[in-house]
């Protein structure tokens, strides 16, 4: 997989690089929903999840017709090369285009709270 670096102000300030696999699945486990700081901006179509304890950006979650989808911050994984990151810019997308892209490209996710 090749990480993507969103060019919006928020993601650039975080230094985030995202991975997703529309054919995969991911589980995010936490003690409770309050373990994350949730942040929305722009069109408010996704929640950016940061760990409340350490502040690291975990990824972004959105709701689609077929369930929750997520992109994961590749910086969570130490063995991901930074040189092979692809810059992306979705600033010109309209709402329907953005939602369709996320449903097609982001990874199905289950948020599990113990």
C-alpha positions in Angstrom: 0.0 0.0 0.0 1.1 3.5 -0.7 0.4 6.1 2.0 -1.5 9.2 0.9 -0.8 12.7 2.3 -3.9 14.9 2.2 -3.0 18.5 1.4 -5.6 20.2 3.6 -4.3 22.4 6.4 -5.4 20.1 9.2 -3.7 16.9 7.8 -0.5 18.8 6.8 -0.2 20.3 10.3 -0.6 16.8 11.8 1.9 15.3 9.3 -0.6 12.6 8.6 -0.2 10.0 5.9 -3.2 7.7 5.3 -3.6 4.0 4.4 -6.8 2.3 3.5 -8.0 -1.0 1.9 -11.6 -1.1 0.7 -11.4 -4.9 0.6 -10.0 -5.2 4.2 -11.4 -4.4 7.6 -10.1 -2.8 10.7 -11.0 -2.9 14.4 -10.3 0.1 16.6 -10.4 -0.9 20.3 -10.5 1.6 23.2 -11.7 1.5 26.8 -14.6 3.9 25.9 -15.7 6.5 23.3 -14.1 9.2 25.4 -10.6 7.7 24.7 -10.6 9.8 21.5 -10.7 13.4 20.8 -13.0 13.8 17.8 -12.5 16.7 15.5 -14.5 17.8 12.4 -13.8 20.6 10.0 -14.8 21.8 6.6 -17.8 19.9 5.4 -17.9 18.0 8.7 -18.2 14.7 6.9 -15.7 12.8 8.9 -14.4 12.5 12.5 -10.6 12.7 13.0 -9.8 10.5 16.0 -6.8 11.5 18.2 -5.8 9.6 21.3 -6.9 11.5 24.3 -3.9 10.2 26.3 -1.0 10.9 23.9 -2.5 13.1 21.2 -1.5 11.1 18.2 -3.9 11.2 15.2 -5.2 7.6 14.7 -7.1 8.3 11.6 -10.4 9.5 10.2 -13.8 7.8 10.3 -16.9 8.5 8.2 -20.4 7.0 8.0 -21.5 5.7 4.6 -24.6 3.9 3.2 -22.7 0.6 3.8 -21.4 1.4 7.3 -18.4 3.1 8.9 -15.2 3.6 6.8 -11.8 4.7 8.0 -8.4 5.8 6.8 -5.5 5.0 9.3 -2.6 7.3 9.9 0.4 5.4 8.5 2.7 7.1 11.0 1.3 4.7 13.6 3.4 2.0 11.9 7.2 2.4 12.2 8.1 0.4 9.1 6.2 2.6 6.6 8.6 4.4 4.3 8.0 8.2 4.0 9.5 8.6 0.6 6.7 6.7 -1.2 3.9 9.0 0.0 1.5 10.3 -2.6 0.1 13.8 -2.2 -3.7 14.0 -2.6 -6.0 17.1 -2.8 -9.7 16.7 -2.5 -10.4 20.4 -1.8 -12.4 20.8 -5.0 -14.8 17.8 -4.3 -18.4 18.4 -3.8 -20.1 16.6 -0.9 -21.5 13.7 -3.0 -18.1 13.1 -4.7 -16.3 13.1 -1.3 -18.7 10.6 0.2 -18.5 8.3 -2.9 -14.7 8.4 -2.8 -14.6 7.5 0.8 -17.1 4.7 0.5 -15.1 3.2 -2.5 -11.6 3.7 -1.1 -11.7 3.7 2.7 -11.5 0.6 4.9 -14.6 -0.8 6.6 -14.1 -0.3 10.4 -15.6 -1.4 13.6 -15.1 0.8 16.7 -15.1 -1.5 19.8 -15.3 -0.1 23.3 -14.7 -2.4 26.3 
